[in-house]
Amino acid sequence: KEKVIREPQKAYEIVKEKFAEKYGLVWLAPFGFNNTYTLTMRKDQAGTLNIRTISDLAKYAGQDF
């Protein structure tokens, strides 16, 4: 619910600060490219569904939670 920031460096600095404050996570400096994909989910939901690997998650493909 933040205002869109179109300047990449400024957006990075704000996101880095907010994630450190709220989640205790550290954002590393950008590499200048990104060719990766990641999957994330809440720890409590993973525990409830007994998901520890992507293979475990595959059983739930296409389902909404």
N, CA, C and O atoms as a Maestro MAE file, in Angstrom:
{
 s_m_m2io_version
 :::
 2.0.0
}

f_m_ct {
 s_m_title
 :::
 protein
 m_atom[260] {
  # First column is atom index #
  i_m_mmod_type
  r_m_x_coord
  r_m_y_coord
  r_m_z_coord
  i_m_residue_number
  s_m_chain_name
  s_m_pdb_residue_name
  s_m_pdb_atom_name
  i_m_atomic_number
  :::
  1 25 0.821 -1.197 0.000 1 A "LYS " " N  " 7
  2 3 0.000 0.000 0.000 1 A "LYS " " CA " 6
  3 2 0.862 1.257 0.000 1 A "LYS " " C  " 6
  4 15 0.446 2.323 0.455 1 A "LYS " " O  " 8
  5 25 2.049 1.103 -0.513 2 A "GLU " " N  " 7
  6 3 2.959 2.237 -0.618 2 A "GLU " " CA " 6
  7 2 2.795 2.898 -1.984 2 A "GLU " " C  " 6
  8 15 2.344 2.264 -2.939 2 A "GLU " " O  " 8
  9 25 3.155 4.140 -2.068 3 A "LYS " " N  " 7
  10 3 3.145 4.860 -3.328 3 A "LYS " " CA " 6
  11 2 4.212 4.258 -4.251 3 A "LYS " " C  " 6
  12 15 5.295 3.892 -3.796 3 A "LYS " " O  " 8
  13 25 3.902 4.158 -5.540 4 A "VAL " " N  " 7
  14 3 4.842 3.597 -6.512 4 A "VAL " " CA " 6
  15 2 6.050 4.523 -6.637 4 A "VAL " " C  " 6
  16 15 5.910 5.737 -6.786 4 A "VAL " " O  " 8
  17 25 7.226 3.927 -6.574 5 A "ILE " " N  " 7
  18 3 8.475 4.665 -6.735 5 A "ILE " " CA " 6
  19 2 9.104 4.178 -8.030 5 A "ILE " " C  " 6
  20 15 9.403 2.992 -8.166 5 A "ILE " " O  " 8
  21 25 9.301 5.058 -8.957 6 A "ARG " " N  " 7
  22 3 9.778 4.675 -10.284 6 A "ARG " " CA " 6
  23 2 11.296 4.708 -10.420 6 A "ARG " " C  " 6
  24 15 11.841 4.225 -11.413 6 A "ARG " " O  " 8
  25 25 11.966 5.260 -9.453 7 A "GLU " " N  " 7
  26 3 13.436 5.317 -9.488 7 A "GLU " " CA " 6
  27 2 13.974 4.047 -8.827 7 A "GLU " " C  " 6
  28 15 13.799 3.870 -7.622 7 A "GLU " " O  " 8
  29 25 14.626 3.159 -9.585 8 A "PRO " " N  " 7
  30 3 15.047 1.855 -9.049 8 A "PRO " " CA " 6
  31 2 15.895 1.925 -7.788 8 A "PRO " " C  " 6
  32 15 15.644 1.168 -6.850 8 A "PRO " " O  " 8
  33 25 16.870 2.787 -7.733 9 A "GLN " " N  " 7
  34 3 17.746 2.843 -6.559 9 A "GLN " " CA " 6
  35 2 16.982 3.286 -5.318 9 A "GLN " " C  " 6
  36 15 17.189 2.746 -4.231 9 A "GLN " " O  " 8
  37 25 16.101 4.267 -5.481 10 A "LYS " " N  " 7
  38 3 15.306 4.744 -4.349 10 A "LYS " " CA " 6
  39 2 14.349 3.643 -3.874 10 A "LYS " " C  " 6
  40 15 14.184 3.436 -2.672 10 A "LYS " " O  " 8
  41 25 13.718 2.938 -4.825 11 A "ALA " " N  " 7
  42 3 12.813 1.839 -4.463 11 A "ALA " " CA " 6
  43 2 13.576 0.754 -3.704 11 A "ALA " " C  " 6
  44 15 13.095 0.238 -2.696 11 A "ALA " " O  " 8
  45 25 14.761 0.416 -4.193 12 A "TYR " " N  " 7
  46 3 15.597 -0.590 -3.527 12 A "TYR " " CA " 6
  47 2 15.901 -0.180 -2.086 12 A "TYR " " C  " 6
  48 15 15.766 -0.991 -1.170 12 A "TYR " " O  " 8
  49 25 16.309 1.070 -1.881 13 A "GLU " " N  " 7
  50 3 16.661 1.537 -0.536 13 A "GLU " " CA " 6
  51 2 15.470 1.460 0.414 13 A "GLU " " C  " 6
  52 15 15.621 1.069 1.572 13 A "GLU " " O  " 8
  53 25 14.301 1.827 -0.066 14 A "ILE " " N  " 7
  54 3 13.109 1.787 0.786 14 A "ILE " " CA " 6
  55 2 12.730 0.347 1.107 14 A "ILE " " C  " 6
  56 15 12.437 0.027 2.259 14 A "ILE " " O  " 8
  57 25 12.731 -0.521 0.107 15 A "VAL " " N  " 7
  58 3 12.396 -1.931 0.335 15 A "VAL " " CA " 6
  59 2 13.401 -2.565 1.294 15 A "VAL " " C  " 6
  60 15 13.017 -3.292 2.211 15 A "VAL " " O  " 8
  61 25 14.672 -2.292 1.084 16 A "LYS " " N  " 7
  62 3 15.728 -2.825 1.950 16 A "LYS " " CA " 6
  63 2 15.483 -2.421 3.408 16 A "LYS " " C  " 6
  64 15 15.578 -3.248 4.315 16 A "LYS " " O  " 8
  65 25 15.171 -1.157 3.616 17 A "GLU " " N  " 7
  66 3 14.932 -0.649 4.974 17 A "GLU " " CA " 6
  67 2 13.684 -1.276 5.587 17 A "GLU " " C  " 6
  68 15 13.711 -1.711 6.739 17 A "GLU " " O  " 8
  69 25 12.594 -1.326 4.829 18 A "LYS " " N  " 7
  70 3 11.333 -1.862 5.352 18 A "LYS " " CA " 6
  71 2 11.439 -3.351 5.692 18 A "LYS " " C  " 6
  72 15 10.921 -3.791 6.718 18 A "LYS " " O  " 8
  73 25 12.107 -4.125 4.836 19 A "PHE " " N  " 7
  74 3 12.247 -5.558 5.106 19 A "PHE " " CA " 6
  75 2 13.135 -5.800 6.333 19 A "PHE " " C  " 6
  76 15 12.893 -6.737 7.094 19 A "PHE " " O  " 8
  77 25 14.141 -4.976 6.525 20 A "ALA " " N  " 7
  78 3 14.995 -5.112 7.716 20 A "ALA " " CA " 6
  79 2 14.181 -4.825 8.971 20 A "ALA " " C  " 6
  80 15 14.269 -5.557 9.956 20 A "ALA " " O  " 8
  81 25 13.395 -3.765 8.932 21 A "GLU " " N  " 7
  82 3 12.588 -3.386 10.100 21 A "GLU " " CA " 6
  83 2 11.496 -4.412 10.399 21 A "GLU " " C  " 6
  84 15 11.347 -4.859 11.537 21 A "GLU " " O  " 8
  85 25 10.736 -4.779 9.370 22 A "LYS " " N  " 7
  86 3 9.552 -5.609 9.581 22 A "LYS " " CA " 6
  87 2 9.854 -7.094 9.717 22 A "LYS " " C  " 6
  88 15 9.238 -7.782 10.531 22 A "LYS " " O  " 8
  89 25 10.805 -7.596 8.919 23 A "TYR " " N  " 7
  90 3 11.032 -9.041 8.869 23 A "TYR " " CA " 6
  91 2 12.419 -9.474 9.339 23 A "TYR " " C  " 6
  92 15 12.676 -10.669 9.486 23 A "TYR " " O  " 8
  93 25 13.315 -8.514 9.578 24 A "GLY " " N  " 7
  94 3 14.674 -8.864 9.954 24 A "GLY " " CA " 6
  95 2 15.452 -9.474 8.797 24 A "GLY " " C  " 6
  96 15 16.409 -10.216 9.018 24 A "GLY " " O  " 8
  97 25 15.048 -9.167 7.550 25 A "LEU " " N  " 7
  98 3 15.709 -9.710 6.368 25 A "LEU " " CA " 6
  99 2 16.643 -8.671 5.754 25 A "LEU " " C  " 6
  100 15 16.364 -7.472 5.780 25 A "LEU " " O  " 8
  101 25 17.744 -9.147 5.206 26 A "VAL " " N  " 7
  102 3 18.736 -8.269 4.587 26 A "VAL " " CA " 6
  103 2 18.659 -8.424 3.079 26 A "VAL " " C  " 6
  104 15 18.776 -9.532 2.555 26 A "VAL " " O  " 8
  105 25 18.464 -7.323 2.388 27 A "TRP " " N  " 7
  106 3 18.489 -7.314 0.930 27 A "TRP " " CA " 6
  107 2 19.900 -6.996 0.486 27 A "TRP " " C  " 6
  108 15 20.475 -5.992 0.908 27 A "TRP " " O  " 8
  109 25 20.464 -7.839 -0.359 28 A "LEU " " N  " 7
  110 3 21.800 -7.599 -0.888 28 A "LEU " " CA " 6
  111 2 21.727 -6.604 -2.041 28 A "LEU " " C  " 6
  112 15 20.657 -6.354 -2.595 28 A "LEU " " O  " 8
  113 25 22.864 -6.050 -2.388 29 A "ALA " " N  " 7
  114 3 22.918 -5.096 -3.500 29 A "ALA " " CA " 6
  115 2 22.531 -5.801 -4.802 29 A "ALA " " C  " 6
  116 15 22.884 -6.963 -5.004 29 A "ALA " " O  " 8
  117 25 21.819 -5.115 -5.671 30 A "PRO " " N  " 7
  118 3 21.429 -5.724 -6.946 30 A "PRO " " CA " 6
  119 2 22.647 -6.070 -7.804 30 A "PRO " " C  " 6
  120 15 23.673 -5.392 -7.751 30 A "PRO " " O  " 8
  121 25 22.513 -7.138 -8.594 31 A "PHE " " N  " 7
  122 3 23.582 -7.565 -9.492 31 A "PHE " " CA " 6
  123 2 23.525 -6.848 -10.837 31 A "PHE " " C  " 6
  124 15 24.493 -6.875 -11.598 31 A "PHE " " O  " 8
  125 25 22.400 -6.210 -11.132 32 A "GLY " " N  " 7
  126 3 22.225 -5.579 -12.429 32 A "GLY " " CA " 6
  127 2 21.457 -6.454 -13.393 32 A "GLY " " C  " 6
  128 15 21.127 -6.021 -14.497 32 A "GLY " " O  " 8
  129 25 21.167 -7.676 -12.994 33 A "PHE " " N  " 7
  130 3 20.344 -8.580 -13.796 33 A "PHE " " CA " 6
  131 2 19.667 -9.554 -12.847 33 A "PHE " " C  " 6
  132 15 20.081 -9.709 -11.698 33 A "PHE " " O  " 8
  133 25 18.631 -10.201 -13.333 34 A "ASN " " N  " 7
  134 3 17.934 -11.187 -12.518 34 A "ASN " " CA " 6
  135 2 17.373 -12.253 -13.446 34 A "ASN " " C  " 6
  136 15 16.488 -11.975 -14.254 34 A "ASN " " O  " 8
  137 25 17.875 -13.442 -13.333 35 A "ASN " " N  " 7
  138 3 17.348 -14.546 -14.132 35 A "ASN " " CA " 6
  139 2 16.919 -15.706 -13.233 35 A "ASN " " C  " 6
  140 15 17.044 -16.873 -13.605 35 A "ASN " " O  " 8
  141 25 16.419 -15.373 -12.067 36 A "THR " " N  " 7
  142 3 16.020 -16.402 -11.112 36 A "THR " " CA " 6
  143 2 14.542 -16.290 -10.774 36 A "THR " " C  " 6
  144 15 13.923 -15.240 -10.950 36 A "THR " " O  " 8
  145 25 14.000 -17.374 -10.294 37 A "TYR " " N  " 7
  146 3 12.639 -17.420 -9.806 37 A "TYR " " CA " 6
  147 2 12.673 -18.052 -8.417 37 A "TYR " " C  " 6
  148 15 13.502 -18.921 -8.145 37 A "TYR " " O  " 8
  149 25 11.793 -17.625 -7.562 38 A "THR " " N  " 7
  150 3 11.715 -18.212 -6.234 38 A "THR " " CA " 6
  151 2 10.264 -18.494 -5.873 38 A "THR " " C  " 6
  152 15 9.340 -17.923 -6.452 38 A "THR " " O  " 8
  153 25 10.087 -19.364 -4.930 39 A "LEU " " N  " 7
  154 3 8.773 -19.640 -4.363 39 A "LEU " " CA " 6
  155 2 8.856 -19.374 -2.868 39 A "LEU " " C  " 6
  156 15 9.837 -19.733 -2.216 39 A "LEU " " O  " 8
  157 25 7.841 -18.758 -2.342 40 A "THR " " N  " 7
  158 3 7.792 -18.516 -0.904 40 A "THR " " CA " 6
  159 2 6.389 -18.836 -0.394 40 A "THR " " C  " 6
  160 15 5.411 -18.788 -1.140 40 A "THR " " O  " 8
  161 25 6.318 -19.157 0.868 41 A "MET " " N  " 7
  162 3 5.029 -19.312 1.521 41 A "MET " " CA " 6
  163 2 5.224 -19.099 3.017 41 A "MET " " C  " 6
  164 15 6.342 -19.172 3.528 41 A "MET " " O  " 8
  165 25 4.146 -18.841 3.694 42 A "ARG " " N  " 7
  166 3 4.215 -18.605 5.134 42 A "ARG " " CA " 6
  167 2 4.615 -19.883 5.869 42 A "ARG " " C  " 6
  168 15 4.158 -20.974 5.528 42 A "ARG " " O  " 8
  169 25 5.458 -19.740 6.861 43 A "LYS " " N  " 7
  170 3 5.966 -20.887 7.610 43 A "LYS " " CA " 6
  171 2 4.837 -21.660 8.277 43 A "LYS " " C  " 6
  172 15 4.853 -22.891 8.288 43 A "LYS " " O  " 8
  173 25 3.848 -20.946 8.838 44 A "ASP " " N  " 7
  174 3 2.750 -21.633 9.520 44 A "ASP " " CA " 6
  175 2 1.920 -22.458 8.537 44 A "ASP " " C  " 6
  176 15 1.476 -23.556 8.872 44 A "ASP " " O  " 8
  177 25 1.708 -21.939 7.328 45 A "GLN " " N  " 7
  178 3 0.952 -22.692 6.331 45 A "GLN " " CA " 6
  179 2 1.745 -23.906 5.854 45 A "GLN " " C  " 6
  180 15 1.176 -24.982 5.672 45 A "GLN " " O  " 8
  181 25 3.043 -23.746 5.650 46 A "ALA " " N  " 7
  182 3 3.881 -24.880 5.258 46 A "ALA " " CA " 6
  183 2 3.825 -25.968 6.319 46 A "ALA " " C  " 6
  184 15 3.755 -27.154 5.995 46 A "ALA " " O  " 8
  185 25 3.856 -25.568 7.587 47 A "GLY " " N  " 7
  186 3 3.769 -26.541 8.670 47 A "GLY " " CA " 6
  187 2 2.433 -27.264 8.695 47 A "GLY " " C  " 6
  188 15 2.379 -28.480 8.877 47 A "GLY " " O  " 8
  189 25 1.361 -26.513 8.511 48 A "THR " " N  " 7
  190 3 0.019 -27.107 8.499 48 A "THR " " CA " 6
  191 2 -0.129 -28.121 7.375 48 A "THR " " C  " 6
  192 15 -0.743 -29.173 7.557 48 A "THR " " O  " 8
  193 25 0.435 -27.804 6.209 49 A "LEU " " N  " 7
  194 3 0.318 -28.688 5.051 49 A "LEU " " CA " 6
  195 2 1.465 -29.691 4.944 49 A "LEU " " C  " 6
  196 15 1.506 -30.495 4.014 49 A "LEU " " O  " 8
  197 25 2.391 -29.641 5.893 50 A "ASN " " N  " 7
  198 3 3.559 -30.528 5.909 50 A "ASN " " CA " 6
  199 2 4.386 -30.405 4.623 50 A "ASN " " C  " 6
  200 15 4.773 -31.401 4.013 50 A "ASN " " O  " 8
  201 25 4.641 -29.161 4.236 51 A "ILE " " N  " 7
  202 3 5.424 -28.895 3.032 51 A "ILE " " CA " 6
  203 2 6.836 -28.513 3.445 51 A "ILE " " C  " 6
  204 15 7.049 -27.537 4.164 51 A "ILE " " O  " 8
  205 25 7.809 -29.312 2.968 52 A "ARG " " N  " 7
  206 3 9.211 -29.034 3.254 52 A "ARG " " CA " 6
  207 2 10.027 -28.890 1.973 52 A "ARG " " C  " 6
  208 15 11.139 -28.362 2.002 52 A "ARG " " O  " 8
  209 25 9.480 -29.359 0.843 53 A "THR " " N  " 7
  210 3 10.197 -29.310 -0.422 53 A "THR " " CA " 6
  211 2 9.239 -28.854 -1.523 53 A "THR " " C  " 6
  212 15 8.024 -28.810 -1.325 53 A "THR " " O  " 8
  213 25 9.801 -28.516 -2.685 54 A "ILE " " N  " 7
  214 3 8.953 -28.172 -3.823 54 A "ILE " " CA " 6
  215 2 8.127 -29.378 -4.244 54 A "ILE " " C  " 6
  216 15 6.994 -29.222 -4.699 54 A "ILE " " O  " 8
  217 25 8.671 -30.563 -4.101 55 A "SER " " N  " 7
  218 3 7.909 -31.776 -4.423 55 A "SER " " CA " 6
  219 2 6.678 -31.905 -3.530 55 A "SER " " C  " 6
  220 15 5.611 -32.306 -3.996 55 A "SER " " O  " 8
  221 25 6.821 -31.568 -2.256 56 A "ASP " " N  " 7
  222 3 5.668 -31.583 -1.345 56 A "ASP " " CA " 6
  223 2 4.626 -30.567 -1.804 56 A "ASP " " C  " 6
  224 15 3.425 -30.831 -1.746 56 A "ASP " " O  " 8
  225 25 5.085 -29.420 -2.252 57 A "LEU " " N  " 7
  226 3 4.197 -28.347 -2.684 57 A "LEU " " CA " 6
  227 2 3.450 -28.714 -3.960 57 A "LEU " " C  " 6
  228 15 2.318 -28.273 -4.161 57 A "LEU " " O  " 8
  229 25 4.064 -29.511 -4.819 58 A "ALA " " N  " 7
  230 3 3.469 -29.876 -6.109 58 A "ALA " " CA " 6
  231 2 2.100 -30.538 -5.950 58 A "ALA " " C  " 6
  232 15 1.248 -30.423 -6.831 58 A "ALA " " O  " 8
  233 25 1.890 -31.224 -4.840 59 A "LYS " " N  " 7
  234 3 0.598 -31.881 -4.603 59 A "LYS " " CA " 6
  235 2 -0.547 -30.882 -4.543 59 A "LYS " " C  " 6
  236 15 -1.704 -31.244 -4.753 59 A "LYS " " O  " 8
  237 25 -0.225 -29.624 -4.254 60 A "TYR " " N  " 7
  238 3 -1.247 -28.595 -4.079 60 A "TYR " " CA " 6
  239 2 -1.341 -27.646 -5.266 60 A "TYR " " C  " 6
  240 15 -2.010 -26.616 -5.184 60 A "TYR " " O  " 8
  241 25 -0.679 -27.983 -6.367 61 A "ALA " " N  " 7
  242 3 -0.674 -27.117 -7.558 61 A "ALA " " CA " 6
  243 2 -2.110 -26.850 -8.020 61 A "ALA " " C  " 6
  244 15 -2.928 -27.765 -8.114 61 A "ALA " " O  " 8
  245 25 -2.392 -25.595 -8.302 62 A "GLY " " N  " 7
  246 3 -3.695 -25.215 -8.809 62 A "GLY " " CA " 6
  247 2 -4.747 -24.963 -7.756 62 A "GLY " " C  " 6
  248 15 -5.862 -24.562 -8.089 62 A "GLY " " O  " 8
  249 25 -4.425 -25.188 -6.487 63 A "GLN " " N  " 7
  250 3 -5.382 -24.968 -5.421 63 A "GLN " " CA " 6
  251 2 -5.204 -23.574 -4.833 63 A "GLN " " C  " 6
  252 15 -4.087 -23.067 -4.729 63 A "GLN " " O  " 8
  253 25 -6.306 -22.972 -4.455 64 A "ASP " " N  " 7
  254 3 -6.261 -21.675 -3.773 64 A "ASP " " CA " 6
  255 2 -6.430 -21.887 -2.278 64 A "ASP " " C  " 6
  256 15 -7.191 -22.745 -1.830 64 A "ASP " " O  " 8
  257 25 -5.697 -21.081 -1.521 65 A "PHE " " N  " 7
  258 3 -5.783 -21.201 -0.054 65 A "PHE " " CA " 6
  259 2 -6.139 -19.872 0.546 65 A "PHE " " C  " 6
  260 15 -6.260 -19.758 1.766 65 A "PHE " " O  " 8
  :::
 }
 m_bond[259] {
  # First column is bond index #
  i_m_from
  i_m_to
  i_m_order
  :::
  1 1 2 1
  2 2 3 1
  3 3 4 2
  4 3 5 1
  5 5 6 1
  6 6 7 1
  7 7 8 2
  8 7 9 1
  9 9 10 1
  10 10 11 1
  11 11 12 2
  12 11 13 1
  13 13 14 1
  14 14 15 1
  15 15 16 2
  16 15 17 1
  17 17 18 1
  18 18 19 1
  19 19 20 2
  20 19 21 1
  21 21 22 1
  22 22 23 1
  23 23 24 2
  24 23 25 1
  25 25 26 1
  26 26 27 1
  27 27 28 2
  28 27 29 1
  29 29 30 1
  30 30 31 1
  31 31 32 2
  32 31 33 1
  33 33 34 1
  34 34 35 1
  35 35 36 2
  36 35 37 1
  37 37 38 1
  38 38 39 1
  39 39 40 2
  40 39 41 1
  41 41 42 1
  42 42 43 1
  43 43 44 2
  44 43 45 1
  45 45 46 1
  46 46 47 1
  47 47 48 2
  48 47 49 1
  49 49 50 1
  50 50 51 1
  51 51 52 2
  52 51 53 1
  53 53 54 1
  54 54 55 1
  55 55 56 2
  56 55 57 1
  57 57 58 1
  58 58 59 1
  59 59 60 2
  60 59 61 1
  61 61 62 1
  62 62 63 1
  63 63 64 2
  64 63 65 1
  65 65 66 1
  66 66 67 1
  67 67 68 2
  68 67 69 1
  69 69 70 1
  70 70 71 1
  71 71 72 2
  72 71 73 1
  73 73 74 1
  74 74 75 1
  75 75 76 2
  76 75 77 1
  77 77 78 1
  78 78 79 1
  79 79 80 2
  80 79 81 1
  81 81 82 1
  82 82 83 1
  83 83 84 2
  84 83 85 1
  85 85 86 1
  86 86 87 1
  87 87 88 2
  88 87 89 1
  89 89 90 1
  90 90 91 1
  91 91 92 2
  92 91 93 1
  93 93 94 1
  94 94 95 1
  95 95 96 2
  96 95 97 1
  97 97 98 1
  98 98 99 1
  99 99 100 2
  100 99 101 1
  101 101 102 1
  102 102 103 1
  103 103 104 2
  104 103 105 1
  105 105 106 1
  106 106 107 1
  107 107 108 2
  108 107 109 1
  109 109 110 1
  110 110 111 1
  111 111 112 2
  112 111 113 1
  113 113 114 1
  114 114 115 1
  115 115 116 2
  116 115 117 1
  117 117 118 1
  118 118 119 1
  119 119 120 2
  120 119 121 1
  121 121 122 1
  122 122 123 1
  123 123 124 2
  124 123 125 1
  125 125 126 1
  126 126 127 1
  127 127 128 2
  128 127 129 1
  129 129 130 1
  130 130 131 1
  131 131 132 2
  132 131 133 1
  133 133 134 1
  134 134 135 1
  135 135 136 2
  136 135 137 1
  137 137 138 1
  138 138 139 1
  139 139 140 2
  140 139 141 1
  141 141 142 1
  142 142 143 1
  143 143 144 2
  144 143 145 1
  145 145 146 1
  146 146 147 1
  147 147 148 2
  148 147 149 1
  149 149 150 1
  150 150 151 1
  151 151 152 2
  152 151 153 1
  153 153 154 1
  154 154 155 1
  155 155 156 2
  156 155 157 1
  157 157 158 1
  158 158 159 1
  159 159 160 2
  160 159 161 1
  161 161 162 1
  162 162 163 1
  163 163 164 2
  164 163 165 1
  165 165 166 1
  166 166 167 1
  167 167 168 2
  168 167 169 1
  169 169 170 1
  170 170 171 1
  171 171 172 2
  172 171 173 1
  173 173 174 1
  174 174 175 1
  175 175 176 2
  176 175 177 1
  177 177 178 1
  178 178 179 1
  179 179 180 2
  180 179 181 1
  181 181 182 1
  182 182 183 1
  183 183 184 2
  184 183 185 1
  185 185 186 1
  186 186 187 1
  187 187 188 2
  188 187 189 1
  189 189 190 1
  190 190 191 1
  191 191 192 2
  192 191 193 1
  193 193 194 1
  194 194 195 1
  195 195 196 2
  196 195 197 1
  197 197 198 1
  198 198 199 1
  199 199 200 2
  200 199 201 1
  201 201 202 1
  202 202 203 1
  203 203 204 2
  204 203 205 1
  205 205 206 1
  206 206 207 1
  207 207 208 2
  208 207 209 1
  209 209 210 1
  210 210 211 1
  211 211 212 2
  212 211 213 1
  213 213 214 1
  214 214 215 1
  215 215 216 2
  216 215 217 1
  217 217 218 1
  218 218 219 1
  219 219 220 2
  220 219 221 1
  221 221 222 1
  222 222 223 1
  223 223 224 2
  224 223 225 1
  225 225 226 1
  226 226 227 1
  227 227 228 2
  228 227 229 1
  229 229 230 1
  230 230 231 1
  231 231 232 2
  232 231 233 1
  233 233 234 1
  234 234 235 1
  235 235 236 2
  236 235 237 1
  237 237 238 1
  238 238 239 1
  239 239 240 2
  240 239 241 1
  241 241 242 1
  242 242 243 1
  243 243 244 2
  244 243 245 1
  245 245 246 1
  246 246 247 1
  247 247 248 2
  248 247 249 1
  249 249 250 1
  250 250 251 1
  251 251 252 2
  252 251 253 1
  253 253 254 1
  254 254 255 1
  255 255 256 2
  256 255 257 1
  257 257 258 1
  258 258 259 1
  259 259 260 2
  :::
 }
}
